[in-house]
Amino acid sequence: MLTGMILICSVLTTPDLRDCTYANASVAMRVPAEFGNPATCFMHAQAYLAGTSIGRALGEHERVKAVCVRSDTIAKSTTMR
């Protein structure tokens, strides 16, 4: 199973979105669901972000990166920071 992670990074600190990681993201959120395939995971991660106040208040210099990881590799308690 896959779990979606949403990372929000500033282009001022990570101009290349490929360099945005959990370690340097200003916001990291775990999507509270599991998915069977990557396409569904990414689609739901984007929808989840859009439904949050953070997603609706992104700054000019903030970029979003959605990643899907195996559910057994991240802690269930991983939440927004």
SVG drawing of the C-alpha trace seen along z (x, -y; Angstrom):
<svg xmlns="http://www.w3.org/2000/svg" viewBox="-12 -36 30 38">
<polyline fill="none" stroke="black" stroke-width="0.4" points="0.0,0.0 1.1,-3.6 0.7,-6.7 0.8,-10.2 3.2,-12.8 2.8,-16.5 5.9,-18.7 5.8,-22.4 9.2,-24.1 10.3,-27.6 11.9,-28.3 14.2,-30.6 15.8,-27.6 15.2,-24.9 15.0,-26.5 14.9,-23.0 11.8,-21.2 13.6,-17.9 15.7,-19.0 12.6,-19.4 12.7,-16.7 11.0,-16.0 14.1,-17.4 14.0,-20.8 10.3,-21.3 8.6,-24.1 5.4,-22.0 5.1,-18.2 1.8,-16.4 0.8,-12.8 -2.4,-12.0 -4.6,-10.0 -5.3,-7.2 -3.6,-4.4 -3.8,-3.7 -3.2,-0.7 -1.5,-2.5 0.6,-5.6 -1.9,-7.5 -4.6,-7.3 -2.2,-8.2 -1.0,-11.4 -4.6,-12.4 -5.8,-12.1 -2.7,-13.8 -3.5,-16.8 -7.1,-16.8 -6.3,-16.5 -4.0,-19.5 -6.6,-21.6 -9.1,-20.9 -6.8,-22.3 -6.3,-25.9 -2.5,-25.5 -3.3,-24.5 -5.5,-27.5 -3.0,-30.0 0.2,-29.0 2.6,-31.9 4.2,-33.2 7.5,-31.5 6.1,-28.2 6.0,-25.1 4.2,-21.8 5.7,-18.4 3.6,-15.3 5.3,-12.0 3.9,-8.5 5.8,-6.1 5.2,-2.6 3.0,-2.8 5.2,-0.5 8.2,-2.9 6.7,-5.8 5.4,-6.0 1.6,-6.2 2.2,-9.2 3.8,-11.3 1.7,-14.4 1.9,-18.0 4.9,-20.0"/>
</svg>
